Amino acid sequence: MRHARAFGIAGLAVLVVGAVAFAQSTVQPLPDAPPVETAALDANSVAALAKAQPGDPQKGAQLAGACAACHGLDGNADIDPTLYPRIAGQSERYVAHQLALFKSGERLSPLMQPFALPLSAQDMRDLGAHFAQQTSGAGIADDAVVEAGPYEGQKFYEIGQTLFRTGNADRGIPACMACHGPAGGGNPGPAYPHVAGQQAWYSSARLYAYREGETLEADKHLFNVMASVAKSLTDEEIEALASYMQGLHARPDPAMLAAIEAQAAAMPTPATPPQEQPVPATDATADEALEAAPAPEVQ
C-alpha cells in the first residue's frame, strides 16, 4: 500500500510538471503596451497668446468641462476648497497666461501640466473669458486675537487688512490694493489677478514662492513685482494677508444674500411705540388772575 501511494504521488507530480510545461509552450506573452503619446512642452506658448483673438466665453464654457472635476463648473472649487484654488472671476489675461506657463514648463505643476499641454493659445483665451464671467465666492477670515508678538491684541485678519489697504511705507511694502483693487478684483490692465475670496492656503503658498524670489519664467518682470513686495513679509504677515483676502468680497454672493434676506424677512416687525399725548396749553389769563387775587385772611 505504501508503494502504491508513493507511485500515485509521483504520478501526480509528473502530471503537474507536464501541465506547466505545456502551458508555457502554448501561452503567448502579452505584447508590449504601445508608448503613450504626450504633447511636448512648448516654449513659445506664452508668446503665442499675443496672436490669439480675445476669448469667447461660450467656447470657453465648452472647454471648461475638463476643469470642473477640480475647480467646479463655475470655478469656485467647492468640491474641495482645501486642494484647489478658486478661478471664478479671474481675468481672462491672467488665466490664459498661467495656462501658457504650465504648458511651457515655466510654472511647474504635475497636476495642471497635462491639462494645459493640448490647449492652443486661443483655447486658453476662451477659457479665461469663461471664468472671467463667473462670480467668485468667498471664505471666512480668521478673527482670532493674536496673543503675542508685534501684533499682540489685534485680530489676525486685521494684520492682513492693514497691509492690504495701506502697506507699510517704513518697510517699503506698498498697499496690495494699489494693484489688486480695494475689493481684491484685480487690475485688468497689467493682468494683476483677482485675489478676493481666494483660498488662504493657495494665497499663502504663492506669497511664500514670491518671497523665495526664484522662478522658471523666462520673462520675470511680473514675477519680480510680487517678489519685491513679498521679500519683507514675515510668515505671520503672509498668513494674515491670505486670511484677509479669503474673506474679502465686494458684496455677498447670491446664496449668502438670499440667506440674509430670508433671515430679515423672518424677524418679527417691532411694535409701534405708543404716541405721547400732547400737553394742553396753559391758560395764561387764568394764571394771571389767580396771582392778582388777594390772599384770604387768616381768622
Secondary structure as GFF3:
##gff-version 3
##sequence-region A 1 299
A	DSSP	alpha_helix	2	26	.	.	.	ID=ss1
A	DSSP	alpha_helix	45	48	.	.	.	ID=ss2
A	DSSP	three_ten_helix	49	51	.	.	.	ID=ss3
A	DSSP	alpha_helix	57	63	.	.	.	ID=ss4
A	DSSP	alpha_helix	65	71	.	.	.	ID=ss5
A	DSSP	alpha_helix	92	104	.	.	.	ID=ss6
A	DSSP	alpha_helix	113	116	.	.	.	ID=ss7
A	DSSP	alpha_helix	121	132	.	.	.	ID=ss8
A	DSSP	alpha_helix	156	166	.	.	.	ID=ss9
A	DSSP	three_ten_helix	169	171	.	.	.	ID=ss10
A	DSSP	alpha_helix	177	180	.	.	.	ID=ss11
A	DSSP	alpha_helix	200	212	.	.	.	ID=ss12
A	DSSP	alpha_helix	221	230	.	.	.	ID=ss13
A	DSSP	alpha_helix	235	246	.	.	.	ID=ss14
A	DSSP	alpha_helix	254	266	.	.	.	ID=ss15
A	DSSP	alpha_helix	284	292	.	.	.	ID=ss16
###
